């Protein structure tokens, strides 16, 4: 599980990440990364899982799997970063851990490329 300080809880933070952040899409996920280099706060992450994924049990099972993957990748985020993962659908044969890691690594790569251009 993610620590309480590492979770996105405010709707404004979700909106900032999804509207102003870097976006990367895969077959089952969309990732958003907003980096605030002026912030001293720790990085935070959140999930968006719609009802199209399935019933409550399926959504919560997926959320637990995704939080477990986020915990492993959390240390790669820089301070002040806001990460949001949106699940698009629930495919039973999908390898979620690999796909979540791929999304996060691609977002970080895009962020470093943009920072290098500045």
N, C-alpha and C positions, 0 to 999 in steps of 0.2 A: 504494500500500500504506500501511497504517497503521504508524506507528513502533512499535517494540516496547513502549515505555512507554505507548502509547495502547491496548493490547490487554488485554482481560479474559482471564486465564489460570486463575484459581482458581475452583473449583466453588462456594466460599462466596460469591464476588462475583456469580456467575451466579444463585445462589439468592436472594441479597439483592435483586437487581434484579427478578427474576421474581415473587417472593413479596411484596415490600414496595413495589415501585415503581408508578408510574403506568402504566396499560395503554391501548394504542390498537390497534384491529384494522382491517385493510383486507382486501380480497379475497384477497391472497396472503401477507400478512405480519402478524405481531403484534409490536408494539414495546413495550418496557418501559424506563422511565426512573426511576432512583433517584437522588435528589440529596441528597448529604451536605454541607450548608453548612459544617460544622465542619472539613472536610478541606482540606488544602493541596495534596493530590496533583492531578495533572492528570486530566482526564476520561478515561475508558476505555470502549471499546466491544467487543462480542463478538457472535458469530453462532451461531445454533442452526439446523442444517439436517438434517432427519430423512431417513431412508431412503425415505420416501414420495415425496420429490422425484424420486428416480431413482437410477441407479447412481452409482458413485464419480466417474466423469468428469463427469456432469451436476451433481452436488453441488459439485464443486470449481470448475467453470465458473461456477456461480451464486455461489459464495463469492467468487470474484475480482471479479465484477461488483458484488456488494454492498459489498465492501471499498473498491472504487473510489468508489462513491457515498458511503460513510461518510467517506472522506477529505475529500471536498468539504464535507460538513456538520459535520465534527468541530469546526471553529472556533466553531460556534454553541453548543456545550456549555459549561456553566460548570464551574469547577474542582470536583473531587470527584464529578462525575456519573458514573453507571454506565448505559450504554445497551446493551440487548440486542435484537437483531432475530431473530425466529424466522420461518423460511420455512415456509409451510403446504403449498404444492404447486408443481408446475413447469408453468406454462402457457407454451407457446412464443410466443404472441402478446402476452404481457404486456410492458408498458414498465416494467421494473424500476427504472431510475433515477428516473423520475417518482414511482412509488409509494413508493419508499424515502424520497425527500425529503418527500413528503406525510406519511408516518408520523412522521418526525422532527419536522417543523414542528408537527404536531398534538400530539405529546407535549410539546414546548416550550411551546406555547400553554396546554395544560392545567396545566403546572407553574407558569407565570407567573400564571395565574388563581388557583390554589390559594395561591400566595405572597401575592397581593394581598388575599385574604380574611383572612389572619392579621393 
